[in-house]
Structures are given as C-alpha cells and as structure tokens.
Amino acid sequence: MLQKHTHYNQLAGQKIQRSEAIADGIFAVALTLLVLDIRVPLKEAIHSEADLCFALIALAPKFLSYLLSFVTLGIFWMAHTVQYTFIVRSDRHLTWLSILYLLFVSLLPFSTSLLSEYMHYKMAIGIYWLNIFALGATVYLHWRYAYKKDFLDPEIPNKAEVNHAQTRRILTAQTMYAIAAALCFINNYLSVLVTFAIQLNYAIAPRFKNKKL
C-alpha cells in the first residue's frame, strides 16, 4: 500500500519493460531512416549503362555512411539490450537517462546524412563523432547509475566483473572512436574507414584465447 505522502517522482519510471519497448521502437525507426538518404538516380539523367554505373559510383559515400551507421546503431542497440539483461529495477532518473540516450539515437540519421554529403569536410566528421560520443557517454551514465543504485539482478554472482566488463568496453570503444575521428586531420576518408573498421570489430566481436565478458 502506498504511503499517504508518497511523491509522484517515487512512482515514475518503475517499469523497465516500457524503457525497453520505446528503445526498440526508436532504434527500428532510426535504422529505417538511414536508408532513406540513398536515392535512386534520376531517370532523366540516365541515358546509358555507363551513366547508371557512374551514378551508382557517385552514391558510394552514401552507401558507406549507411553501412557505418547501421552497424553503429546495431552496436548501441546491443549495448542497451545487454544492460537490461542485468537491470531488473528502475526509477525515473534511470528512465530519463534512457530517454536521453534515445535522443542521440534518433539524431544519428541526421549526422549520417551530413557525413554522406560532406565527407570531405572535417566538421561533418566531427559532428558524426560527437553523436557517437554522446551515445557512448549516455549509455555509460545509464549503466553507472543502475549499478550504483543496485538495480541489478541480485542473483548475479559476479556483479563487479559484469560492471568491469561493461565499463571497459564502453571506455575502450570511445577512446578508439576519438582516435579514428582525430585521423581526419591526416585524411578524412582514412578517419571514416578506421571508424568503420572499429565498428566491424565490435559487431563481429572476434574471440581469441582469453574469453572474457
């Protein structure tokens, strides 16, 4: 039974299923919006096989940006999902951290479109990196808050190890993304390709001798 003077903020954000549901919906929409930036070449401009071939080649930056961001969203969706594998309780603050995270998820189609159009400009790469940095920062804060408030499943036998694995992965990835973004001062396309290589590494998740979380 609720206490007589229970504050509304004590009631809000209790159901983690709602956070998971809205996250899945926003990720699905963002993943779909990415492909809308790739448009079929105008029929009026195509008069031969060669014209179509050159038009498709000209779309290469858009396809690269699309693949880059599709993998990016997949990685960050997985990060959010893995956290809720262990998180069993919530409050309004954790819910708002999740919503803040989703704000940056919904911005990725914009930063992707900017990158595909202006890949030769360092500002476009910088804005794209800032989007990734914001995603990493908010998913990190989301986990740290849940861990600090002990919202994790009490039956987890190795909470400290799980926390270490989660934290290490986020901080390592963000460091690598920052290095990749800095490479734009050498060559913009090198920066994008290294970022893509980092994404593939986390998507494929190769395992060697020491298997850790």
N, C-alpha and C positions, 0 to 999 in steps of 0.2 A: 504493500500500500504506500502511495506517495505521501511524503510529509506535507504538513499544512503549508509550509512556506518554501516548497521546492521551487527553485528558479528555473525558468524556461531553458536557459543555457545548459542546465544539467540534464535536460531531456533530449536536446537536439543531437543529431548525428550519431545515434546509438547503433543503427543497423548497418553493418558493413556490407550487406548484400546490395544496398542501394548505391554505395560508392562503387562497387564492382560493376553494377549494371550500367551506370552512367558512363563509367570509364570505357567499357566495351563498346557502347554506342558511339561515343566521341571518337575513339580510335577507328571504328569502322567507317565513320563519315570522313575523317581525315585521310585515311588510306584511299578512299574512293575519290576524294577531291584531287589527289595528286595527279591522277591520270588525265584529268580534265584540262591540264595545262598542255597536253600533247594533242595537237590538232592535225587532222588530215590535210595535206597540201591542197590549196585551192585548185579546183579543176580547171579554171580559166588559165592558170599559169603552167599547166602541164600539157605539152604537145607531143611528147615522145617518151620512150623508155628512159632515155638519158635524163630528160627533165625530171622525171619521177625519182630516178636514182639520186640526182643531186639534191632534190628537195628533201628526200629522206635522210641523206647525209647531213644536211643542214639542221635536222632535228636531233642530231647526236647529243648536243649539250642537254636538251630536254629529257632525252631518254636516260642519260647518265644521272641527272638530278633526280629523276623519278625513281630509279633503282636505288640511289643513295638514300633517299628519304623513305622509301618503302621499307628498306632494311632498318633504317633508324627507328621508325615507328614500331616495327616488329620487335626490336631490341627493348625499347622503352615500355611497350605493352607487356613484354615478358617480365621486365623488372617489377612492374606494378603487380602483375599476377603472382610472381614469386613471393613478394612481400605479404600478400593476402593469403598465401599458403600457411603462413605462421601467425598472422594477426587474426585474433578471434574477437577482439573487443574494440570499441571506438568511442570517440566523443566529438563534440562539434569542432574542436581545433584540428583534430586529425582529418575530419571530413573536409574542412576548408583547405587544408594543405593538399588534399587530393584534388579538390576543385582547382586550386592554383596550378597544380601540375597539369591538369587537363586544359587550362588556359593556354599553356605553351604548346601542348599537343595540337590544339586547334590552330595555332599560328604557323605550324610547320608547312602547310601547303603554300602560304604566302611567301615565307622565306625561301622555299624551294623554287617557286616561280621566279622570284627575284634572282636567285642564283642561276637558273637556267637562261635567263635573259641577259644577265650582266656578269657572267662568269669571269670575264676579263677585267672586272673591277674588284679591287681589294675590299671595298666596302660591302659588296654583296656577299663575299666570303665571310667577312667579319660579322655581318648580321645573321648569317646562317649559323656560324659558330656560337654566337650569343644565344640563339634559340636552343641549340644543343646544350650549352652551358646551363641555361635556365631549367631545362628538363632534368639535367643531372643534379642541379642544386636542390630542386624541389623534391625529387624522388629521394634524395639523401636526407633532407629535413623530415620528410614523411616517415622514413624508417627510423631515424634517430628519436623522433618524438614518440612513436609507437613503442620502441624499445625502452626508452626512459620511463614511460608511463606503465610499463609492464603489461601491454596489451597483447602480448604473445601467448600462444597456447601454453598453458602451464605444464603440459605433458612433454614438451620438447626437452630432451635430456641434455642438450648441449647448446643452450641459448647463447653463451659467449662465443662459441665457434661460429654459429649461424650469423651473429652480429658482425663478427670479424670478416667473414666471407662476403657479406652484403656490403659492408663499408669499403673493404679493399677493392672490390670490383668497381664500385662507383668512382672512387677516387682515382684508381688507376686509369679507367676509361677517360675520365675528364682530363687527366694530365696528358694522355695521348692525343685527345682531340685538340687541346691547346697547342701542342707541338705541331700537329698537322695544319692547324689554322695559321700558325706563325710561318709556315713554309710558303705562304702566299707572297712573302717579301722576297722569296727567291723565284718562284714561279707559281702563278695561280692554278694552273692545271695540275701541277705536282701536288699542291695542297689538297685539291679535290680528290685526286687519285689515292693519296695516302689516307685521307679520311675514309674513302670507300674501302680500302684495304683493312682499316681498323674495324669498320662495321662488319665486313665479311668474317673477320677473326672472331668477333663476338657472336655472330649469327651461327657460324659453323661450330664454334667452341671446340677446337681440337684438344685432345687429351693426350698427355704424354705419360711418363712413368708415375709421377706423383698425382694421384687423382684427389682433388680437393673440391670443396663446395664452390 
